[in-house]
């Protein structure tokens, strides 16, 4: 219950400060540092703890040439450097969490409500990524910086950050398809161009070694992400909600980042298509969209609703809390991976 209790506490802090914007920003810094410590110094917590420990040990036998030509060279280089300075396995979690939270902070400081943006990512994104899937967690942090470059209309910078994210987790390469929009020209013509490019791009990715590995590992193998139904359904509903209730209001109020939020919402709606093919692949890609979902949710109070403004503002917190609570209480794998929580900062090695 510690995760549900912490989610409740974070949401209550945010909601209690709804009319105090200065305090929202001040408390944001306390919360992001606390969440970094909660994530980075966990001990034997997370579904991938043992898998990453094995990777850490495996890297001992690799030379630098093997690391540089590997599928995710940046991640393996980080591990190799930790070996070089004689640091043990748990330090990789500190590095990964640091990259994730730096990236989140770069995007959060662009938000009118950075605290809301941060806490809305805690239940699903923070718990599942920097606290478990640390490679993708680091990639998401780097992609958050790429999103800022996209909003600032700096296509070269966007491209560089996507490539760096891909060097940490290859799944990030899919966001290269957004490059035509990174100049700020978001229109039907560009959408049509990207639609035409989807098929040849998909074919190109299909023949990549990493794509072949993913297809063999996750498609038709019987392996499933059992929480994916909760997470992806909530993402898809969020995308639908944006187009039905927020799209025009957002364009008038926040025109600068309308294109990335609109594209992200399209991705949220379409991500459900992947679940019957592979719940793991759909779930993995969905995690990249959670920062955009959090941007949408955190800015609802700033949109001009004529009716039921408070209900719209509160709805994301209630919906997210309900879905998270059902998932954590019904998932045996969550209980196996995350309970009890232990931190080597506190001298509490799990159990």
C-alpha positions, 0 to 999 in steps of 0.5 A: 500500500506504500505506493497508493499512499504515496500517490494519494499524498502527492495528489493531495499536496498538488490539489491543496495548492491549486490557488497558490502558484508560487508555492506550487513551484517551490514545493516542486523542487522538494518533491522532485528531489524526494522522488529521485531519492525514492527511485535512485536508492531503492534496493531489490525493488523493481521487476528488472532488478535481477536482469539488470544486475546480470547485465552489469556483471555481463559487461565485466567480460566486454571490451570497449569495442564490443560496447561501442558496437552493441545495440544500445551503446550509451547504456553499456558505456555507462556500465563500463564506466562504473566498472572503471571507477569500481562502483557496484551495481546499485549505482547504475540505478542512480545514474539512470534515475538522474538522467530521467529526472534531469530530462523530466525537469527540463520539460517540467520547468516549461509547464505552468504547473510543474508540480502537477506535471511531475506527480501525475507521472508518478503512479505509472511512469516513475514506478515502472521506468526509473524504478524498474526498466532503467534503460528505457527510463533514461531514454524517456528522460532524454526524450523529454529534452527532445520534446523541448527542442521540438517545442522550440522548433530546433529540429537538429537538436530534436534529432540529436536527443532522439538519437541519444535516447535510442543509444540508451533504449532502441525503442526511442527511434520511433520518434524520429518520425516526428522530425518533419514537424520539428520546424513548427509547421504542423498542417495536413500536408505534413501529416500526409507526408508522414503518413506516406513515410510510415510504411517505408520507415516501418519496413526499414525498422523491421529489418534492424537487428533490434526490431527482429529481436523484439519481434521474436521476443514479444510477438507470439511468444506468450509473453505479456505485460499484464498491466498494459491493459490498464495503462494503454486504455487510460492513455487512449482515453486521454487522447480521445478526451483531448480531441473531444474536449480540449483541442480547440481550447489548447490551440487558443491558449497554448499554440506553441506546443499544440503540435506536439500535444496533438501528435502525442494524443494521436499516438495515445489513441492509436497505441491500442492497436498494438496491444493485440499484436504484443502488449509488451511492445504497445506498453513500452511505446506507451510509456514515452507518451506519458509525459505528453499525457501529463502535460495535458492533464496538468494544464487543464486548470489553465484552459477556458472551460465555460462549465464544469471547470473544476470537474475537468481539472480534478478528473485526471487525478481521480481517474489516474488514482482509480486505475492505479489503485485497481492495477496495484491491488489486482496485480500479483506481479506488482506485489512481487516486484515492488513489495516491500519497498527498501532503500539502501539510503536508509539501511533497509535492504528489502525485507 
